[in-house]
Amino acid sequence: MSLNKKQVEKLESSGYRFVGSHNHAAAKICHWTKQSILDKGVCYKEKFYGIESHRCLQMAPAVPNCQQKCEFCWRDLSYTQTQWEGEYDDPKTIIDEAVKAQNNLLCGFFGNDKANKEKLEKSKTPTNAAISLAGEPMLYPEIDELIAEFNRRNFTTFVVSNGQCVDKLKNLENEPYQLYLSLDAPTKKIYNDVCQPQISEGWDNLNQSLDTLASFNSRTCIRTTCVKGRNMTNPEKYAELIKKASPDFVEIKAYMCVGSSRHRLTPDNMPTFDEVKSFAQKIGENCGKKIVNESEVSRVVLLQ
């Protein structure tokens, strides 16, 4: 079941552009893509991994689909579906139209005197796909082929998954450039409270996916969104789960009180950069990793 006209209109009014004909895939210009074009700063992914912010395509193949309703998620969770239903668009169509949509959304910058003309020109041909805009990408039936098609076009791909599609992860033939697993709770109780799984085996699935992560040849990363008063506890338990997954990187990031999450949480749930850094330090000490990079403006630190 895809989104209805009203839901699509609401998302498009907030900057989404749906691609294909089945209303499940979309692109949206990232804040940092705009900032980079105006030479006002770059995404932490550029600082940490060298990904050029002005050439990054933020997209999602499964906007309405997710098995969790995380309280810190910034999107409207009222239409979340846990399983794929109905037809879908093919990967080539999604990528072609997503790039086109990105270009259309950026065309206003060509009349902006403050825009970096060289970056703007290069932004027409993105080189990285952040497959993380909304929804769980692994639920898109052709996620394997979508990654393969991006690979054929010489894109780097950053795929962010909640770890619920264990079999899909295990059987991925085409690995992304960097695979993220979200680890937002140290225990089953906190996971159920904060991530609010809509399926009964959520915690078990996540643990199985953490076990699987070490078998990937691609770069792997665990990402934790820190919600003050909710999941910033038991650093040694987080460390235990991270050790099991053996990722190349760990990103510890602050929850930001934006979008629909404001109906569920308050600004008091946003940790300061120092609180994030201190929590990351404790996790690192327990799993043999050190802080190797940080971005204060995004309230995120990188452990390696």
C-alpha positions as CSV (number, residue, x, y, z in Angstrom):
1,M,0.0,0.0,0.0
2,S,1.5,3.3,-1.1
3,L,0.8,6.7,0.4
4,N,-2.4,8.5,-0.5
5,K,-2.6,11.9,-2.2
6,K,-3.0,13.9,1.0
7,Q,0.0,12.2,2.6
8,V,2.1,12.8,-0.5
9,E,1.1,16.4,-0.6
10,K,2.0,16.9,3.1
11,L,5.5,15.4,2.6
12,E,6.1,17.3,-0.7
13,S,5.2,20.6,1.2
14,S,8.1,19.7,3.6
15,G,10.6,19.2,0.7
16,Y,10.1,15.6,-0.4
17,R,9.8,14.8,-4.1
18,F,8.3,11.5,-4.9
19,V,9.7,9.6,-7.8
20,G,8.3,6.7,-9.9
21,S,4.6,6.1,-10.1
22,H,3.8,4.2,-6.8
23,N,4.5,6.8,-4.2
24,H,7.1,4.9,-2.1
25,A,10.4,6.4,-3.2
26,A,11.5,10.0,-2.7
27,A,14.4,12.4,-2.6
28,K,14.9,15.5,-0.5
29,I,17.7,18.0,-0.4
30,C,19.7,17.7,2.7
31,H,20.3,20.8,4.8
32,W,24.1,20.2,4.4
33,T,23.9,20.0,0.6
34,K,22.5,23.5,0.6
35,Q,25.0,24.7,3.2
36,S,27.9,23.3,1.2
37,I,26.7,25.0,-2.0
38,L,26.6,28.3,-0.1
39,D,30.1,27.6,1.5
40,K,28.5,27.7,5.0
41,G,29.7,24.3,6.2
42,V,29.5,20.6,5.3
43,C,27.9,17.4,6.7
44,Y,29.9,15.4,9.2
45,K,30.0,12.6,6.6
46,E,32.4,14.9,4.6
47,K,34.5,15.5,7.6
48,F,34.5,11.9,8.7
49,Y,34.6,10.0,5.4
50,G,35.3,12.4,2.6
51,I,31.8,12.3,1.1
52,E,31.2,15.6,-0.8
53,S,28.1,17.2,0.7
54,H,27.2,19.1,-2.5
55,R,27.2,15.8,-4.5
56,C,25.1,13.8,-2.0
57,L,21.7,12.5,-3.0
58,Q,19.5,12.0,0.1
59,M,16.8,9.4,-0.9
60,A,14.6,6.5,0.3
61,P,13.1,3.6,-1.6
62,A,10.6,2.8,1.1
63,V,9.2,6.0,2.6
64,P,6.1,4.5,4.2
65,N,7.6,1.3,5.4
66,C,9.3,0.6,8.8
67,Q,8.9,-2.1,11.5
68,Q,9.6,0.5,14.3
69,K,8.1,3.7,15.5
70,C,11.1,5.2,17.2
71,E,10.1,8.1,19.4
72,F,13.0,10.2,18.3
73,C,12.2,9.7,14.6
74,W,11.5,13.1,12.9
75,R,8.9,11.8,10.5
76,D,5.2,11.4,10.8
77,L,4.7,7.8,12.0
78,S,0.9,7.7,11.5
79,Y,1.2,6.0,8.1
80,T,4.0,3.5,8.9
81,Q,3.5,0.0,7.4
82,T,5.6,-2.9,8.6
83,Q,5.4,-5.0,5.5
84,W,5.6,-4.3,1.8
85,E,2.2,-4.4,0.0
86,G,1.5,-3.9,-3.7
87,E,3.5,-2.9,-6.7
88,Y,6.7,-1.0,-6.8
89,D,9.0,1.0,-9.1
90,D,12.2,-0.4,-10.5
91,P,15.7,0.8,-9.3
92,K,16.7,2.5,-12.6
93,T,13.5,4.6,-12.6
94,I,14.0,5.5,-9.0
95,I,17.6,6.6,-9.4
96,D,17.0,8.5,-12.7
97,E,14.0,10.4,-11.3
98,A,15.7,11.0,-7.9
99,V,18.7,12.7,-9.6
100,K,16.3,14.7,-11.7
101,A,14.2,15.7,-8.7
102,Q,17.4,16.8,-6.8
103,N,18.4,18.9,-9.8
104,N,15.0,20.5,-9.9
105,L,15.1,21.3,-6.2
106,L,18.5,22.9,-6.5
107,C,17.8,25.0,-9.6
108,G,16.9,28.0,-7.5
109,F,20.6,28.2,-6.4
110,F,21.6,29.1,-9.9
111,G,20.1,32.6,-9.4
112,N,21.8,33.0,-6.0
113,D,24.9,35.2,-6.1
114,K,26.2,33.6,-2.9
115,A,26.2,30.0,-4.3
116,N,29.5,28.4,-5.2
117,K,29.1,28.0,-9.0
118,E,31.7,25.2,-9.2
119,K,30.0,23.2,-6.5
120,L,26.6,23.9,-8.0
121,E,27.7,22.6,-11.4
122,K,29.0,19.4,-9.8
123,S,25.9,19.0,-7.8
124,K,24.1,18.1,-11.0
125,T,25.9,14.8,-11.0
126,P,25.7,13.4,-7.5
127,T,28.3,10.8,-6.5
128,N,27.0,9.5,-3.1
129,A,23.5,8.1,-2.3
130,A,22.5,8.5,1.4
131,I,19.8,5.8,1.4
132,S,18.4,7.0,4.7
133,L,15.8,9.7,4.2
134,A,12.8,7.9,5.7
135,G,11.5,4.3,6.2
136,E,13.5,1.1,6.3
137,P,15.3,0.6,2.9
138,M,15.7,-3.1,3.3
139,L,11.9,-3.5,3.0
140,Y,12.0,-2.3,-0.6
141,P,11.7,-5.6,-2.6
142,E,14.6,-4.7,-4.9
143,I,17.0,-3.2,-2.5
144,D,19.8,-5.5,-3.7
145,E,19.4,-4.4,-7.3
146,L,19.1,-0.7,-6.2
147,I,22.5,-0.9,-4.5
148,A,23.9,-2.7,-7.6
149,E,22.5,0.0,-9.9
150,F,24.1,2.8,-7.8
151,N,27.3,0.8,-7.8
152,R,27.2,0.5,-11.7
153,R,26.9,4.3,-11.8
154,N,30.0,4.7,-9.6
155,F,28.1,6.1,-6.6
156,T,29.2,5.4,-3.1
157,T,26.2,4.3,-1.1
158,F,25.4,4.8,2.6
159,V,22.6,2.5,3.7
160,V,21.0,3.0,7.1
161,S,19.1,0.0,8.4
162,N,17.2,-0.8,11.6
163,G,18.4,-4.4,11.5
164,Q,14.9,-6.0,11.3
165,C,15.3,-7.6,7.9
166,V,17.8,-10.3,9.0
167,D,17.5,-12.6,6.0
168,K,17.7,-9.7,3.5
169,L,20.9,-8.5,5.2
170,K,22.4,-11.9,5.3
171,N,21.7,-12.6,1.6
172,L,22.7,-9.2,0.2
173,E,24.7,-9.9,-2.9
174,N,25.5,-6.3,-3.6
175,E,27.0,-4.6,-0.6
176,P,26.8,-0.8,-0.1
177,Y,29.9,1.3,0.3
178,Q,29.0,1.7,4.0
179,L,26.3,-0.2,5.9
180,Y,24.9,1.4,9.0
181,L,23.0,-0.5,11.7
182,S,21.0,1.6,14.2
183,L,21.6,0.6,17.7
184,D,19.5,2.8,19.9
185,A,19.1,0.8,23.1
186,P,21.4,-1.2,25.4
187,T,18.6,-3.6,26.6
188,K,15.4,-5.1,25.4
189,K,13.3,-3.0,27.7
190,I,14.8,0.3,26.6
191,Y,14.6,-0.9,23.0
192,N,10.8,-1.6,23.4
193,D,10.3,1.7,25.1
194,V,12.3,3.9,22.7
195,C,12.2,2.1,19.4
196,Q,8.6,0.9,19.8
197,P,8.8,-2.2,17.5
198,Q,5.6,-2.9,15.6
199,I,6.6,-6.6,15.3
200,S,7.1,-9.0,18.2
201,E,10.7,-10.2,17.5
202,G,12.3,-6.7,17.2
203,W,15.1,-7.1,19.8
204,D,16.0,-10.6,18.6
205,N,16.2,-9.4,14.9
206,L,18.4,-6.6,15.9
207,N,20.8,-8.9,17.7
208,Q,20.9,-11.3,14.8
209,S,21.7,-8.5,12.5
210,L,24.5,-7.3,14.8
211,D,25.9,-10.9,14.6
212,T,25.8,-10.7,10.8
213,L,27.5,-7.3,10.5
214,A,31.0,-8.8,11.0
215,S,30.6,-10.9,7.9
216,F,30.3,-7.9,5.5
217,N,33.2,-7.0,3.3
218,S,31.9,-3.4,3.0
219,R,32.6,-0.7,5.6
220,T,30.3,-1.1,8.5
221,C,29.1,1.4,11.1
222,I,26.9,1.3,14.2
223,R,24.9,4.5,14.8
224,T,23.4,5.4,18.1
225,T,21.0,8.3,18.5
226,C,21.3,9.5,22.1
227,V,18.0,10.6,23.7
228,K,18.6,12.2,27.0
229,G,16.6,10.6,29.8
230,R,15.7,7.7,27.6
231,N,18.6,5.6,26.2
232,M,21.8,7.2,27.5
233,T,22.5,4.5,30.1
234,N,24.4,1.2,30.4
235,P,27.4,2.2,28.2
236,E,29.0,-1.2,29.0
237,K,25.9,-2.9,27.5
238,Y,26.2,-0.8,24.3
239,A,29.9,-1.8,24.2
240,E,29.0,-5.5,24.5
241,L,26.7,-5.3,21.5
242,I,29.2,-3.2,19.5
243,K,31.9,-5.8,20.1
244,K,29.7,-8.5,18.8
245,A,29.1,-6.6,15.6
246,S,32.7,-5.6,15.2
247,P,32.0,-2.5,13.0
248,D,34.7,-0.3,11.4
249,F,33.1,2.8,12.9
250,V,30.7,3.8,15.6
251,E,28.8,7.1,15.4
252,I,27.3,8.4,18.6
253,K,24.9,11.2,17.8
254,A,22.5,13.5,19.6
255,Y,18.8,13.4,19.1
256,M,17.6,16.7,17.6
257,C,14.1,17.9,18.5
258,V,12.8,18.4,15.0
259,G,9.9,17.4,12.8
260,S,7.2,15.1,14.2
261,S,9.4,14.0,17.0
262,R,8.4,17.2,18.7
263,H,5.0,15.6,19.4
264,R,6.7,12.8,21.3
265,L,9.8,14.4,22.9
266,T,10.9,17.8,24.1
267,P,14.1,19.9,23.7
268,D,15.1,18.6,27.2
269,N,15.7,15.2,25.5
270,M,18.4,16.7,23.4
271,P,21.8,16.0,24.9
272,T,24.6,18.6,24.6
273,F,27.7,17.9,22.5
274,D,29.7,17.4,25.7
275,E,27.1,14.9,27.1
276,V,27.3,13.0,23.8
277,K,31.1,13.0,23.9
278,S,31.2,11.9,27.5
279,F,28.8,9.0,26.8
280,A,30.7,8.0,23.7
281,Q,34.0,8.0,25.7
282,K,32.4,5.5,28.2
283,I,31.2,3.2,25.4
284,G,34.6,3.4,23.7
285,E,36.5,2.5,26.9
286,N,34.3,-0.6,27.2
287,C,34.8,-1.8,23.7
288,G,38.4,-0.8,22.9
289,K,37.5,2.1,20.6
290,K,38.7,5.8,20.7
291,I,37.1,9.0,19.6
292,V,38.9,9.8,16.3
293,N,36.7,12.6,14.9
294,E,33.8,14.9,15.9
295,S,31.4,17.5,14.6
296,E,30.2,19.8,17.3
297,V,27.6,21.5,15.1
298,S,26.0,18.1,14.4
299,R,26.6,16.9,18.0
300,V,28.2,13.7,16.7
301,V,31.4,11.8,17.5
302,L,33.2,9.0,15.6
303,L,34.7,6.1,17.4
304,Q,37.1,3.7,15.7
